[in-house]
Amino acid sequence: MKKKNTTKYILINCIFAALVLFTGCKKNKPYDYDDAVEKLKQYCGGFPTSFGINEDHVFSYDVTGDGVQDLCTYVSFGSGMPRTDIVLFDVENDKFYTLDSLEFRGAYGYDYVILSVEEYGVVISERQFYPREYAAQFGCLTFKDGELGMDEFDKQSSEYQHAKEVSEGLT
């Protein structure tokens, strides 16, 4: 009798181990949506003379490609020559990224704004405002080699036209 129970116990444990092995162990997301937005707000509040973020401008999209929705927003900060930059919160890895890394790329200033989130990505605009203003460029937010970037749309594409229309609707 004792041998049958031991065999059943071993068999049940083997089946359980096989299920875990084949299905994998899923990591729990470290934050629910509201907690993640709160953490994003705290991070953005740390920018020099930050104006904070508008919760209506927090967007979910898996920019990093890890299978977990990241949070993206844009934050305005600075004085004298305020800037707007994009911030990504990689919820899965509990890391923050900025598009322009709080730098002025030498002597030039850029503003970045999220226009919309589409099935093909997070649509953004880039506008150079210093030393002189240039026409906005439009593209998708990218994440490569641990850095945010922008893949610019071809000016003849429907994606470019869509971004331009959304941008004009915001001004």
C-alpha positions in Angstrom: 0.0 0.0 0.0 2.8 2.4 0.9 4.6 1.7 -2.4 1.4 2.6 -4.4 1.2 6.0 -2.6 4.8 6.7 -3.2 4.5 5.9 -6.9 1.4 8.1 -7.2 3.3 10.9 -5.4 6.3 10.6 -7.7 4.0 10.4 -10.8 2.0 13.5 -9.8 5.3 15.5 -9.1 6.7 14.4 -12.4 3.6 15.5 -14.3 3.6 18.9 -12.4 7.3 19.3 -13.2 6.7 18.6 -16.9 3.9 21.1 -17.0 6.1 23.8 -15.4 8.9 22.9 -17.8 6.8 23.0 -21.0 4.6 26.0 -20.1 7.4 28.0 -18.4 7.1 30.2 -15.4 5.6 33.6 -16.1 7.1 36.5 -14.3 4.5 38.7 -12.5 4.5 42.3 -13.8 6.0 44.4 -11.1 3.2 47.1 -11.3 -0.4 47.3 -12.2 -1.3 50.2 -14.6 -2.1 52.7 -11.9 1.1 52.0 -10.0 3.1 52.2 -13.2 1.6 55.6 -14.1 2.3 56.8 -10.6 6.0 55.7 -10.9 6.2 57.4 -14.3 4.8 60.6 -12.9 7.4 60.5 -10.1 10.2 60.0 -12.5 9.1 62.8 -14.8 8.7 65.1 -11.8 12.4 64.8 -11.3 13.3 66.6 -14.6 14.8 70.1 -14.0 11.8 72.5 -13.5 9.4 69.9 -14.9 5.9 70.9 -15.7 4.9 67.2 -14.9 2.8 65.0 -17.2 -0.8 64.9 -18.2 -2.3 61.4 -17.6 -4.3 61.8 -20.8 -0.9 61.7 -22.6 0.3 58.3 -21.1 0.2 55.7 -23.8 0.7 51.9 -23.6 2.6 50.1 -26.3 5.3 47.4 -26.3 8.1 49.6 -27.6 10.9 47.4 -26.2 9.5 44.2 -27.8 9.6 42.2 -24.6 5.9 41.2 -24.7 4.9 43.6 -21.9 3.2 46.9 -22.5 5.5 49.8 -21.8 4.2 53.3 -20.8 5.2 56.3 -22.9 4.6 59.9 -22.3 6.2 63.3 -23.0 7.3 65.8 -20.4 8.0 69.5 -20.7 10.8 70.9 -18.6 13.3 73.7 -18.3 13.2 77.5 -18.0 14.2 80.1 -20.5 14.2 77.6 -23.3 11.7 74.8 -22.1 11.9 71.5 -23.9 9.6 68.5 -24.4 11.1 65.0 -24.4 9.6 61.5 -24.6 9.9 59.2 -21.6 9.5 55.4 -21.8 8.9 53.3 -18.7 9.9 49.7 -19.4 7.6 48.2 -16.8 9.0 44.7 -17.2 12.5 45.7 -16.4 11.6 48.7 -14.2 13.8 51.1 -16.3 13.2 54.5 -17.7 14.5 55.8 -21.1 14.3 59.3 -22.7 14.6 60.0 -26.3 17.1 62.9 -26.1 18.6 61.9 -22.7 18.2 65.5 -21.3 20.9 66.7 -23.6 20.8 69.4 -26.3 22.7 67.3 -28.9 25.4 69.8 -28.9 24.0 73.3 -29.3 20.6 72.3 -30.8 17.3 71.8 -29.1 14.6 69.4 -30.1 11.1 68.9 -29.0 9.4 65.4 -29.2 5.7 64.8 -28.8 3.7 61.5 -29.0 1.0 62.1 -31.6 -0.8 58.7 -31.5 -0.4 55.0 -31.0 -1.2 52.9 -34.0 -0.9 49.1 -34.7 2.5 49.7 -36.3 3.9 51.7 -33.4 4.0 54.9 -31.4 3.8 57.9 -33.8 6.0 60.8 -32.7 7.1 64.2 -34.1 10.5 65.8 -33.8 10.8 69.5 -34.1 14.1 71.4 -34.0 13.6 74.7 -32.2 17.0 76.1 -31.7 18.9 77.8 -33.3 16.1 78.2 -35.7 12.8 76.4 -36.2 12.5 73.7 -38.8 9.5 71.8 -40.1 8.5 68.8 -38.0 9.6 65.3 -38.9 7.4 62.4 -38.2 8.2 58.8 -37.4 7.8 55.8 -35.0 9.4 55.5 -31.6 12.0 52.7 -31.7 14.0 50.8 -29.1 17.4 49.4 -30.3 20.5 48.4 -28.3 18.9 49.8 -25.1 18.2 53.3 -26.5 15.1 55.1 -27.8 15.2 56.4 -31.3 13.0 57.4 -34.2 12.5 55.8 -37.6 11.4 58.7 -39.8 8.5 58.1 -42.1 8.9 58.6 -45.9 7.3 61.9 -46.7 5.2 60.2 -49.4 3.8 57.5 -47.1 0.3 57.3 -45.7 1.8 57.1 -42.2 3.5 60.5 -42.7 0.3 62.1 -43.9 -1.6 60.7 -40.9 1.0 62.0 -38.5 1.0 65.4 -40.2 -2.8 65.6 -39.9 -2.8 64.6 -36.2 0.0 67.2 -35.6 -2.0 69.9 -37.3 -5.0 69.0 -35.3 -3.1 69.5 -32.1 -2.0 73.1 -32.9 
